[in-house]
Amino acid sequence: MDTATPVYLSPEQVCERLPGVTKANLATLRYEGRGPKFLKPTPRTVLYRESDITAWVESTERSSTSAQ
């Protein structure tokens, strides 16, 4: 069982960690359901678990440019 305290990131912090990703990109990905899992503790707050960002990035791994 993983008892580590989760690290929560704001959209700004996610963008700092992922070169080329903007807040607008993240908002679009959220809207389309194609991005990392996120939390919405209040209507105006969006947070991401660091582990969910890592899992999402790793899920995009490809071995060929022809892979869809």
N, CA, C, O and CB atoms as a CASP TS submission, in Angstrom:
PFRMAT TS
TARGET T0000
AUTHOR 0000-0000-0000
METHOD Language model
MODEL 1
PARENT N/A
ATOM      1  N   MET     1       0.843  -1.195   0.000  1.00  0.00           N
ATOM      2  CA  MET     1       0.000   0.000   0.000  1.00  0.00           C
ATOM      3  C   MET     1       0.876   1.242   0.000  1.00  0.00           C
ATOM      4  O   MET     1       1.799   1.358   0.806  1.00  0.00           O
ATOM      5  CB  MET     1      -0.952   0.007   1.220  1.00  0.00           C
ATOM      6  N   ASP     2       0.586   2.170  -0.905  1.00  0.00           N
ATOM      7  CA  ASP     2       1.344   3.406  -1.015  1.00  0.00           C
ATOM      8  C   ASP     2       0.794   4.417  -0.024  1.00  0.00           C
ATOM      9  O   ASP     2      -0.355   4.844  -0.132  1.00  0.00           O
ATOM     10  CB  ASP     2       1.295   3.963  -2.456  1.00  0.00           C
ATOM     11  N   THR     3       1.622   4.798   0.944  1.00  0.00           N
ATOM     12  CA  THR     3       1.182   5.749   1.964  1.00  0.00           C
ATOM     13  C   THR     3       1.817   7.118   1.767  1.00  0.00           C
ATOM     14  O   THR     3       1.687   7.989   2.627  1.00  0.00           O
ATOM     15  CB  THR     3       1.511   5.222   3.352  1.00  0.00           C
ATOM     16  N   ALA     4       2.504   7.318   0.643  1.00  0.00           N
ATOM     17  CA  ALA     4       3.120   8.615   0.376  1.00  0.00           C
ATOM     18  C   ALA     4       2.040   9.679   0.212  1.00  0.00           C
ATOM     19  O   ALA     4       0.977   9.421  -0.352  1.00  0.00           O
ATOM     20  CB  ALA     4       4.012   8.551  -0.886  1.00  0.00           C
ATOM     21  N   THR     5       2.321  10.847   0.700  1.00  0.00           N
ATOM     22  CA  THR     5       1.391  11.963   0.561  1.00  0.00           C
ATOM     23  C   THR     5       1.392  12.426  -0.888  1.00  0.00           C
ATOM     24  O   THR     5       2.457  12.718  -1.433  1.00  0.00           O
ATOM     25  CB  THR     5       1.768  13.132   1.517  1.00  0.00           C
ATOM     26  N   PRO     6       0.229  12.501  -1.525  1.00  0.00           N
ATOM     27  CA  PRO     6       0.199  12.940  -2.915  1.00  0.00           C
ATOM     28  C   PRO     6       0.643  14.386  -3.068  1.00  0.00           C
ATOM     29  O   PRO     6       0.408  15.218  -2.192  1.00  0.00           O
ATOM     30  CB  PRO     6      -1.190  12.769  -3.484  1.00  0.00           C
ATOM     31  N   VAL     7       1.279  14.668  -4.178  1.00  0.00           N
ATOM     32  CA  VAL     7       1.681  16.034  -4.502  1.00  0.00           C
ATOM     33  C   VAL     7       0.663  16.561  -5.508  1.00  0.00           C
ATOM     34  O   VAL     7       0.426  15.936  -6.542  1.00  0.00           O
ATOM     35  CB  VAL     7       3.163  16.097  -5.076  1.00  0.00           C
ATOM     36  N   TYR     8       0.067  17.700  -5.207  1.00  0.00           N
ATOM     37  CA  TYR     8      -0.936  18.314  -6.077  1.00  0.00           C
ATOM     38  C   TYR     8      -0.314  19.502  -6.792  1.00  0.00           C
ATOM     39  O   TYR     8       0.411  20.297  -6.194  1.00  0.00           O
ATOM     40  CB  TYR     8      -2.188  18.753  -5.268  1.00  0.00           C
ATOM     41  N   LEU     9      -0.611  19.608  -8.086  1.00  0.00           N
ATOM     42  CA  LEU     9      -0.054  20.676  -8.907  1.00  0.00           C
ATOM     43  C   LEU     9      -1.161  21.508  -9.530  1.00  0.00           C
ATOM     44  O   LEU     9      -2.207  20.986  -9.915  1.00  0.00           O
ATOM     45  CB  LEU     9       0.851  20.101  -9.995  1.00  0.00           C
ATOM     46  N   SER    10      -0.920  22.799  -9.623  1.00  0.00           N
ATOM     47  CA  SER    10      -1.836  23.688 -10.337  1.00  0.00           C
ATOM     48  C   SER    10      -1.555  23.551 -11.831  1.00  0.00           C
ATOM     49  O   SER    10      -0.509  23.027 -12.216  1.00  0.00           O
ATOM     50  CB  SER    10      -1.676  25.180  -9.861  1.00  0.00           C
ATOM     51  N   PRO    11      -2.472  24.014 -12.676  1.00  0.00           N
ATOM     52  CA  PRO    11      -2.187  23.996 -14.111  1.00  0.00           C
ATOM     53  C   PRO    11      -0.884  24.726 -14.462  1.00  0.00           C
ATOM     54  O   PRO    11      -0.148  24.284 -15.344  1.00  0.00           O
ATOM     55  CB  PRO    11      -3.344  24.622 -14.870  1.00  0.00           C
ATOM     56  N   GLU    12      -0.602  25.819 -13.791  1.00  0.00           N
ATOM     57  CA  GLU    12       0.640  26.557 -14.033  1.00  0.00           C
ATOM     58  C   GLU    12       1.859  25.691 -13.728  1.00  0.00           C
ATOM     59  O   GLU    12       2.831  25.695 -14.482  1.00  0.00           O
ATOM     60  CB  GLU    12       0.678  27.838 -13.183  1.00  0.00           C
ATOM     61  N   GLN    13       1.806  24.953 -12.626  1.00  0.00           N
ATOM     62  CA  GLN    13       2.923  24.085 -12.254  1.00  0.00           C
ATOM     63  C   GLN    13       3.088  22.936 -13.237  1.00  0.00           C
ATOM     64  O   GLN    13       4.212  22.531 -13.535  1.00  0.00           O
ATOM     65  CB  GLN    13       2.722  23.538 -10.847  1.00  0.00           C
ATOM     66  N   VAL    14       1.980  22.408 -13.742  1.00  0.00           N
ATOM     67  CA  VAL    14       2.053  21.345 -14.750  1.00  0.00           C
ATOM     68  C   VAL    14       2.747  21.887 -15.994  1.00  0.00           C
ATOM     69  O   VAL    14       3.608  21.216 -16.564  1.00  0.00           O
ATOM     70  CB  VAL    14       0.629  20.803 -15.102  1.00  0.00           C
ATOM     71  N   CYS    15       2.385  23.082 -16.414  1.00  0.00           N
ATOM     72  CA  CYS    15       2.987  23.690 -17.604  1.00  0.00           C
ATOM     73  C   CYS    15       4.490  23.913 -17.426  1.00  0.00           C
ATOM     74  O   CYS    15       5.255  23.773 -18.380  1.00  0.00           O
ATOM     75  CB  CYS    15       2.297  25.018 -17.922  1.00  0.00           C
ATOM     76  N   GLU    16       4.908  24.255 -16.227  1.00  0.00           N
ATOM     77  CA  GLU    16       6.333  24.437 -15.949  1.00  0.00           C
ATOM     78  C   GLU    16       7.094  23.126 -16.106  1.00  0.00           C
ATOM     79  O   GLU    16       8.256  23.126 -16.512  1.00  0.00           O
ATOM     80  CB  GLU    16       6.534  24.996 -14.536  1.00  0.00           C
ATOM     81  N   ARG    17       6.448  22.015 -15.788  1.00  0.00           N
ATOM     82  CA  ARG    17       7.099  20.708 -15.824  1.00  0.00           C
ATOM     83  C   ARG    17       7.034  20.043 -17.191  1.00  0.00           C
ATOM     84  O   ARG    17       7.826  19.147 -17.482  1.00  0.00           O
ATOM     85  CB  ARG    17       6.478  19.805 -14.803  1.00  0.00           C
ATOM     86  N   LEU    18       6.101  20.469 -18.030  1.00  0.00           N
ATOM     87  CA  LEU    18       5.929  19.849 -19.344  1.00  0.00           C
ATOM     88  C   LEU    18       6.162  20.887 -20.436  1.00  0.00           C
ATOM     89  O   LEU    18       5.248  21.637 -20.778  1.00  0.00           O
ATOM     90  CB  LEU    18       4.516  19.224 -19.480  1.00  0.00           C
ATOM     91  N   PRO    19       7.365  20.941 -20.983  1.00  0.00           N
ATOM     92  CA  PRO    19       7.667  21.928 -22.022  1.00  0.00           C
ATOM     93  C   PRO    19       6.687  21.815 -23.191  1.00  0.00           C
ATOM     94  O   PRO    19       6.364  20.718 -23.647  1.00  0.00           O
ATOM     95  CB  PRO    19       9.109  21.750 -22.524  1.00  0.00           C
ATOM     96  N   GLY    20       6.229  22.955 -23.657  1.00  0.00           N
ATOM     97  CA  GLY    20       5.326  22.987 -24.800  1.00  0.00           C
ATOM     98  C   GLY    20       3.858  22.867 -24.441  1.00  0.00           C
ATOM     99  O   GLY    20       3.001  23.037 -25.307  1.00  0.00           O
ATOM    100  N   VAL    21       3.548  22.579 -23.188  1.00  0.00           N
ATOM    101  CA  VAL    21       2.153  22.477 -22.750  1.00  0.00           C
ATOM    102  C   VAL    21       1.759  23.811 -22.121  1.00  0.00           C
ATOM    103  O   VAL    21       2.439  24.314 -21.226  1.00  0.00           O
ATOM    104  CB  VAL    21       1.952  21.288 -21.734  1.00  0.00           C
ATOM    105  N   THR    22       0.660  24.369 -22.598  1.00  0.00           N
ATOM    106  CA  THR    22       0.173  25.647 -22.077  1.00  0.00           C
ATOM    107  C   THR    22      -1.096  25.418 -21.250  1.00  0.00           C
ATOM    108  O   THR    22      -1.692  24.342 -21.279  1.00  0.00           O
ATOM    109  CB  THR    22      -0.103  26.647 -23.239  1.00  0.00           C
ATOM    110  N   LYS    23      -1.485  26.445 -20.525  1.00  0.00           N
ATOM    111  CA  LYS    23      -2.741  26.353 -19.771  1.00  0.00           C
ATOM    112  C   LYS    23      -3.920  26.136 -20.711  1.00  0.00           C
ATOM    113  O   LYS    23      -4.862  25.419 -20.376  1.00  0.00           O
ATOM    114  CB  LYS    23      -2.963  27.624 -18.930  1.00  0.00           C
ATOM    115  N   ALA    24      -3.867  26.751 -21.876  1.00  0.00           N
ATOM    116  CA  ALA    24      -4.941  26.566 -22.862  1.00  0.00           C
ATOM    117  C   ALA    24      -4.970  25.116 -23.348  1.00  0.00           C
ATOM    118  O   ALA    24      -6.045  24.540 -23.517  1.00  0.00           O
ATOM    119  CB  ALA    24      -4.756  27.533 -24.063  1.00  0.00           C
ATOM    120  N   ASN    25      -3.783  24.520 -23.576  1.00  0.00           N
ATOM    121  CA  ASN    25      -3.725  23.104 -23.962  1.00  0.00           C
ATOM    122  C   ASN    25      -4.378  22.240 -22.897  1.00  0.00           C
ATOM    123  O   ASN    25      -5.196  21.374 -23.207  1.00  0.00           O
ATOM    124  CB  ASN    25      -2.266  22.657 -24.189  1.00  0.00           C
ATOM    125  N   LEU    26      -4.014  22.479 -21.637  1.00  0.00           N
ATOM    126  CA  LEU    26      -4.575  21.678 -20.543  1.00  0.00           C
ATOM    127  C   LEU    26      -6.088  21.834 -20.463  1.00  0.00           C
ATOM    128  O   LEU    26      -6.808  20.858 -20.252  1.00  0.00           O
ATOM    129  CB  LEU    26      -3.938  22.077 -19.208  1.00  0.00           C
ATOM    130  N   ALA    27      -6.565  23.060 -20.632  1.00  0.00           N
ATOM    131  CA  ALA    27      -8.013  23.292 -20.580  1.00  0.00           C
ATOM    132  C   ALA    27      -8.717  22.532 -21.703  1.00  0.00           C
ATOM    133  O   ALA    27      -9.775  21.941 -21.488  1.00  0.00           O
ATOM    134  CB  ALA    27      -8.326  24.804 -20.681  1.00  0.00           C
ATOM    135  N   THR    28      -8.132  22.547 -22.895  1.00  0.00           N
ATOM    136  CA  THR    28      -8.714  21.820 -24.023  1.00  0.00           C
ATOM    137  C   THR    28      -8.708  20.321 -23.752  1.00  0.00           C
ATOM    138  O   THR    28      -9.699  19.637 -24.004  1.00  0.00           O
ATOM    139  CB  THR    28      -7.948  22.130 -25.321  1.00  0.00           C
ATOM    140  N   LEU    29      -7.604  19.818 -23.245  1.00  0.00           N
ATOM    141  CA  LEU    29      -7.506  18.390 -22.929  1.00  0.00           C
ATOM    142  C   LEU    29      -8.531  17.989 -21.875  1.00  0.00           C
ATOM    143  O   LEU    29      -9.123  16.914 -21.966  1.00  0.00           O
ATOM    144  CB  LEU    29      -6.093  18.045 -22.444  1.00  0.00           C
ATOM    145  N   ARG    30      -8.746  18.842 -20.877  1.00  0.00           N
ATOM    146  CA  ARG    30      -9.766  18.560 -19.854  1.00  0.00           C
ATOM    147  C   ARG    30     -11.138  18.506 -20.492  1.00  0.00           C
ATOM    148  O   ARG    30     -11.905  17.574 -20.251  1.00  0.00           O
ATOM    149  CB  ARG    30      -9.740  19.627 -18.735  1.00  0.00           C
ATOM    150  N   TYR    31     -11.449  19.498 -21.302  1.00  0.00           N
ATOM    151  CA  TYR    31     -12.760  19.594 -21.949  1.00  0.00           C
ATOM    152  C   TYR    31     -13.032  18.378 -22.841  1.00  0.00           C
ATOM    153  O   TYR    31     -14.142  17.847 -22.860  1.00  0.00           O
ATOM    154  CB  TYR    31     -12.850  20.886 -22.778  1.00  0.00           C
ATOM    155  N   GLU    32     -12.010  17.947 -23.575  1.00  0.00           N
ATOM    156  CA  GLU    32     -12.167  16.830 -24.498  1.00  0.00           C
ATOM    157  C   GLU    32     -11.991  15.465 -23.825  1.00  0.00           C
ATOM    158  O   GLU    32     -12.244  14.432 -24.444  1.00  0.00           O
ATOM    159  CB  GLU    32     -11.179  16.966 -25.627  1.00  0.00           C
ATOM    160  N   GLY    33     -11.561  15.458 -22.569  1.00  0.00           N
ATOM    161  CA  GLY    33     -11.362  14.200 -21.855  1.00  0.00           C
ATOM    162  C   GLY    33     -10.159  13.414 -22.338  1.00  0.00           C
ATOM    163  O   GLY    33     -10.120  12.192 -22.195  1.00  0.00           O
ATOM    164  N   ARG    34      -9.172  14.100 -22.911  1.00  0.00           N
ATOM    165  CA  ARG    34      -7.994  13.423 -23.437  1.00  0.00           C
ATOM    166  C   ARG    34      -6.750  13.637 -22.597  1.00  0.00           C
ATOM    167  O   ARG    34      -5.706  13.057 -22.894  1.00  0.00           O
ATOM    168  CB  ARG    34      -7.732  13.882 -24.828  1.00  0.00           C
ATOM    169  N   GLY    35      -6.832  14.438 -21.575  1.00  0.00           N
ATOM    170  CA  GLY    35      -5.655  14.780 -20.789  1.00  0.00           C
ATOM    171  C   GLY    35      -5.528  13.957 -19.528  1.00  0.00           C
ATOM    172  O   GLY    35      -6.222  12.957 -19.347  1.00  0.00           O
ATOM    173  N   PRO    36      -4.629  14.392 -18.656  1.00  0.00           N
ATOM    174  CA  PRO    36      -4.439  13.692 -17.386  1.00  0.00           C
ATOM    175  C   PRO    36      -5.665  13.851 -16.489  1.00  0.00           C
ATOM    176  O   PRO    36      -6.419  14.816 -16.608  1.00  0.00           O
ATOM    177  CB  PRO    36      -3.184  14.215 -16.667  1.00  0.00           C
ATOM    178  N   LYS    37      -5.845  12.894 -15.598  1.00  0.00           N
ATOM    179  CA  LYS    37      -6.922  13.012 -14.611  1.00  0.00           C
ATOM    180  C   LYS    37      -6.694  14.280 -13.800  1.00  0.00           C
ATOM    181  O   LYS    37      -5.555  14.683 -13.561  1.00  0.00           O
ATOM    182  CB  LYS    37      -6.984  11.752 -13.678  1.00  0.00           C
ATOM    183  N   PHE    38      -7.778  14.896 -13.385  1.00  0.00           N
ATOM    184  CA  PHE    38      -7.662  16.125 -12.603  1.00  0.00           C
ATOM    185  C   PHE    38      -8.713  16.132 -11.496  1.00  0.00           C
ATOM    186  O   PHE    38      -9.670  15.357 -11.512  1.00  0.00           O
ATOM    187  CB  PHE    38      -7.817  17.373 -13.510  1.00  0.00           C
ATOM    188  N   LEU    39      -8.509  17.016 -10.552  1.00  0.00           N
ATOM    189  CA  LEU    39      -9.414  17.187  -9.420  1.00  0.00           C
ATOM    190  C   LEU    39     -10.010  18.583  -9.497  1.00  0.00           C
ATOM    191  O   LEU    39      -9.359  19.523  -9.952  1.00  0.00           O
ATOM    192  CB  LEU    39      -8.676  16.965  -8.059  1.00  0.00           C
ATOM    193  N   LYS    40     -11.236  18.709  -9.056  1.00  0.00           N
ATOM    194  CA  LYS    40     -11.935  19.997  -9.081  1.00  0.00           C
ATOM    195  C   LYS    40     -12.563  20.216  -7.704  1.00  0.00           C
ATOM    196  O   LYS    40     -13.773  20.059  -7.538  1.00  0.00           O
ATOM    197  CB  LYS    40     -13.030  20.040 -10.221  1.00  0.00           C
ATOM    198  N   PRO    41     -11.726  20.584  -6.702  1.00  0.00           N
ATOM    199  CA  PRO    41     -12.249  20.724  -5.340  1.00  0.00           C
ATOM    200  C   PRO    41     -13.229  21.883  -5.164  1.00  0.00           C
ATOM    201  O   PRO    41     -14.069  21.860  -4.265  1.00  0.00           O
ATOM    202  CB  PRO    41     -11.111  20.901  -4.387  1.00  0.00           C
ATOM    203  N   THR    42     -13.118  22.888  -6.019  1.00  0.00           N
ATOM    204  CA  THR    42     -14.082  23.990  -6.016  1.00  0.00           C
ATOM    205  C   THR    42     -14.380  24.318  -7.480  1.00  0.00           C
ATOM    206  O   THR    42     -13.631  23.902  -8.364  1.00  0.00           O
ATOM    207  CB  THR    42     -13.527  25.261  -5.231  1.00  0.00           C
ATOM    208  N   PRO    43     -15.451  25.050  -7.750  1.00  0.00           N
ATOM    209  CA  PRO    43     -15.782  25.353  -9.141  1.00  0.00           C
ATOM    210  C   PRO    43     -14.672  26.066  -9.920  1.00  0.00           C
ATOM    211  O   PRO    43     -14.604  25.945 -11.143  1.00  0.00           O
ATOM    212  CB  PRO    43     -17.010  26.189  -9.176  1.00  0.00           C
ATOM    213  N   ARG    44     -13.809  26.802  -9.227  1.00  0.00           N
ATOM    214  CA  ARG    44     -12.778  27.575  -9.915  1.00  0.00           C
ATOM    215  C   ARG    44     -11.372  27.041  -9.704  1.00  0.00           C
ATOM    216  O   ARG    44     -10.401  27.697 -10.081  1.00  0.00           O
ATOM    217  CB  ARG    44     -12.833  28.994  -9.467  1.00  0.00           C
ATOM    218  N   THR    45     -11.248  25.871  -9.111  1.00  0.00           N
ATOM    219  CA  THR    45      -9.929  25.308  -8.814  1.00  0.00           C
ATOM    220  C   THR    45      -9.748  23.983  -9.542  1.00  0.00           C
ATOM    221  O   THR    45     -10.606  23.102  -9.482  1.00  0.00           O
ATOM    222  CB  THR    45      -9.745  25.113  -7.293  1.00  0.00           C
ATOM    223  N   VAL    46      -8.622  23.859 -10.229  1.00  0.00           N
ATOM    224  CA  VAL    46      -8.248  22.607 -10.888  1.00  0.00           C
ATOM    225  C   VAL    46      -6.891  22.198 -10.338  1.00  0.00           C
ATOM    226  O   VAL    46      -5.962  23.005 -10.285  1.00  0.00           O
ATOM    227  CB  VAL    46      -8.211  22.758 -12.460  1.00  0.00           C
ATOM    228  N   LEU    47      -6.784  20.950  -9.934  1.00  0.00           N
ATOM    229  CA  LEU    47      -5.522  20.415  -9.440  1.00  0.00           C
ATOM    230  C   LEU    47      -5.230  19.097 -10.129  1.00  0.00           C
ATOM    231  O   LEU    47      -6.137  18.377 -10.548  1.00  0.00           O
ATOM    232  CB  LEU    47      -5.557  20.232  -7.908  1.00  0.00           C
ATOM    233  N   TYR    48      -3.959  18.800 -10.236  1.00  0.00           N
ATOM    234  CA  TYR    48      -3.506  17.538 -10.813  1.00  0.00           C
ATOM    235  C   TYR    48      -2.611  16.838  -9.802  1.00  0.00           C
ATOM    236  O   TYR    48      -1.769  17.477  -9.171  1.00  0.00           O
ATOM    237  CB  TYR    48      -2.755  17.767 -12.160  1.00  0.00           C
ATOM    238  N   ARG    49      -2.784  15.539  -9.644  1.00  0.00           N
ATOM    239  CA  ARG    49      -1.837  14.767  -8.849  1.00  0.00           C
ATOM    240  C   ARG    49      -0.584  14.570  -9.694  1.00  0.00           C
ATOM    241  O   ARG    49      -0.672  14.258 -10.881  1.00  0.00           O
ATOM    242  CB  ARG    49      -2.448  13.389  -8.397  1.00  0.00           C
ATOM    243  N   GLU    50       0.558  14.749  -9.090  1.00  0.00           N
ATOM    244  CA  GLU    50       1.818  14.554  -9.802  1.00  0.00           C
ATOM    245  C   GLU    50       1.884  13.150 -10.407  1.00  0.00           C
ATOM    246  O   GLU    50       2.378  12.976 -11.521  1.00  0.00           O
ATOM    247  CB  GLU    50       3.012  14.786  -8.857  1.00  0.00           C
ATOM    248  N   SER    51       1.391  12.161  -9.684  1.00  0.00           N
ATOM    249  CA  SER    51       1.414  10.780 -10.175  1.00  0.00           C
ATOM    250  C   SER    51       0.516  10.612 -11.404  1.00  0.00           C
ATOM    251  O   SER    51       0.833   9.817 -12.289  1.00  0.00           O
ATOM    252  CB  SER    51       0.971   9.813  -9.065  1.00  0.00           C
ATOM    253  N   ASP    52      -0.591  11.343 -11.473  1.00  0.00           N
ATOM    254  CA  ASP    52      -1.471  11.267 -12.642  1.00  0.00           C
ATOM    255  C   ASP    52      -0.827  11.923 -13.862  1.00  0.00           C
ATOM    256  O   ASP    52      -1.021  11.459 -14.986  1.00  0.00           O
ATOM    257  CB  ASP    52      -2.821  11.935 -12.339  1.00  0.00           C
ATOM    258  N   ILE    53      -0.064  12.992 -13.653  1.00  0.00           N
ATOM    259  CA  ILE    53       0.659  13.629 -14.756  1.00  0.00           C
ATOM    260  C   ILE    53       1.695  12.664 -15.306  1.00  0.00           C
ATOM    261  O   ILE    53       1.807  12.494 -16.520  1.00  0.00           O
ATOM    262  CB  ILE    53       1.335  14.946 -14.293  1.00  0.00           C
ATOM    263  N   THR    54       2.452  12.032 -14.417  1.00  0.00           N
ATOM    264  CA  THR    54       3.468  11.063 -14.842  1.00  0.00           C
ATOM    265  C   THR    54       2.829   9.911 -15.608  1.00  0.00           C
ATOM    266  O   THR    54       3.330   9.513 -16.660  1.00  0.00           O
ATOM    267  CB  THR    54       4.241  10.523 -13.626  1.00  0.00           C
ATOM    268  N   ALA    55       1.731   9.375 -15.091  1.00  0.00           N
ATOM    269  CA  ALA    55       1.043   8.251 -15.751  1.00  0.00           C
ATOM    270  C   ALA    55       0.534   8.667 -17.128  1.00  0.00           C
ATOM    271  O   ALA    55       0.642   7.897 -18.082  1.00  0.00           O
ATOM    272  CB  ALA    55      -0.134   7.743 -14.881  1.00  0.00           C
ATOM    273  N   TRP    56      -0.014   9.864 -17.242  1.00  0.00           N
ATOM    274  CA  TRP    56      -0.532  10.340 -18.519  1.00  0.00           C
ATOM    275  C   TRP    56       0.592  10.504 -19.537  1.00  0.00           C
ATOM    276  O   TRP    56       0.462  10.071 -20.682  1.00  0.00           O
ATOM    277  CB  TRP    56      -1.273  11.666 -18.334  1.00  0.00           C
ATOM    278  N   VAL    57       1.686  11.122 -19.126  1.00  0.00           N
ATOM    279  CA  VAL    57       2.821  11.299 -20.039  1.00  0.00           C
ATOM    280  C   VAL    57       3.338   9.934 -20.491  1.00  0.00           C
ATOM    281  O   VAL    57       3.602   9.732 -21.676  1.00  0.00           O
ATOM    282  CB  VAL    57       3.959  12.113 -19.357  1.00  0.00           C
ATOM    283  N   GLU    58       3.482   9.006 -19.559  1.00  0.00           N
ATOM    284  CA  GLU    58       3.969   7.673 -19.908  1.00  0.00           C
ATOM    285  C   GLU    58       3.000   6.932 -20.825  1.00  0.00           C
ATOM    286  O   GLU    58       3.422   6.086 -21.613  1.00  0.00           O
ATOM    287  CB  GLU    58       4.207   6.859 -18.648  1.00  0.00           C
ATOM    288  N   SER    59       1.711   7.239 -20.732  1.00  0.00           N
ATOM    289  CA  SER    59       0.733   6.575 -21.593  1.00  0.00           C
ATOM    290  C   SER    59       0.840   7.043 -23.039  1.00  0.00           C
ATOM    291  O   SER    59       0.266   6.420 -23.932  1.00  0.00           O
ATOM    292  CB  SER    59      -0.675   6.824 -21.075  1.00  0.00           C
ATOM    293  N   THR    60       1.565   8.129 -23.281  1.00  0.00           N
ATOM    294  CA  THR    60       1.718   8.647 -24.641  1.00  0.00           C
ATOM    295  C   THR    60       2.970   8.104 -25.322  1.00  0.00           C
ATOM    296  O   THR    60       3.288   8.497 -26.444  1.00  0.00           O
ATOM    297  CB  THR    60       1.764  10.166 -24.619  1.00  0.00           C
ATOM    298  N   GLU    61       3.674   7.209 -24.653  1.00  0.00           N
ATOM    299  CA  GLU    61       4.915   6.656 -25.221  1.00  0.00           C
ATOM    300  C   GLU    61       4.631   5.904 -26.518  1.00  0.00           C
ATOM    301  O   GLU    61       3.674   5.135 -26.608  1.00  0.00           O
ATOM    302  CB  GLU    61       5.604   5.717 -24.206  1.00  0.00           C
ATOM    303  N   ARG    62       5.458   6.132 -27.498  1.00  0.00           N
ATOM    304  CA  ARG    62       5.319   5.484 -28.801  1.00  0.00           C
ATOM    305  C   ARG    62       6.675   4.922 -29.223  1.00  0.00           C
ATOM    306  O   ARG    62       7.716   5.424 -28.798  1.00  0.00           O
ATOM    307  CB  ARG    62       4.773   6.483 -29.872  1.00  0.00           C
ATOM    308  N   SER    63       6.667   3.896 -30.048  1.00  0.00           N
ATOM    309  CA  SER    63       7.911   3.343 -30.586  1.00  0.00           C
ATOM    310  C   SER    63       8.071   3.669 -32.064  1.00  0.00           C
ATOM    311  O   SER    63       9.082   3.320 -32.674  1.00  0.00           O
ATOM    312  CB  SER    63       7.954   1.831 -30.379  1.00  0.00           C
ATOM    313  N   SER    64       7.077   4.335 -32.641  1.00  0.00           N
ATOM    314  CA  SER    64       7.122   4.697 -34.050  1.00  0.00           C
ATOM    315  C   SER    64       6.261   5.931 -34.263  1.00  0.00           C
ATOM    316  O   SER    64       5.271   6.132 -33.560  1.00  0.00           O
ATOM    317  CB  SER    64       6.645   3.522 -34.949  1.00  0.00           C
ATOM    318  N   THR    65       6.634   6.754 -35.228  1.00  0.00           N
ATOM    319  CA  THR    65       5.819   7.937 -35.519  1.00  0.00           C
ATOM    320  C   THR    65       4.522   7.553 -36.227  1.00  0.00           C
ATOM    321  O   THR    65       3.606   8.370 -36.314  1.00  0.00           O
ATOM    322  CB  THR    65       6.609   8.933 -36.379  1.00  0.00           C
ATOM    323  N   SER    66       4.431   6.331 -36.728  1.00  0.00           N
ATOM    324  CA  SER    66       3.197   5.906 -37.393  1.00  0.00           C
ATOM    325  C   SER    66       2.164   5.366 -36.417  1.00  0.00           C
ATOM    326  O   SER    66       1.017   5.132 -36.797  1.00  0.00           O
ATOM    327  CB  SER    66       3.507   4.855 -38.431  1.00  0.00           C
ATOM    328  N   ALA    67       2.563   5.162 -35.147  1.00  0.00           N
ATOM    329  CA  ALA    67       1.630   4.648 -34.137  1.00  0.00           C
ATOM    330  C   ALA    67       0.568   5.699 -33.850  1.00  0.00           C
ATOM    331  O   ALA    67       0.887   6.877 -33.686  1.00  0.00           O
ATOM    332  CB  ALA    67       2.379   4.257 -32.831  1.00  0.00           C
ATOM    333  N   GLN    68      -0.685   5.283 -33.788  1.00  0.00           N
ATOM    334  CA  GLN    68      -1.790   6.204 -33.524  1.00  0.00           C
ATOM    335  C   GLN    68      -2.180   6.135 -32.090  1.00  0.00           C
ATOM    336  O   GLN    68      -3.097   6.838 -31.665  1.00  0.00           O
ATOM    337  CB  GLN    68      -2.987   5.899 -34.404  1.00  0.00           C
TER
END
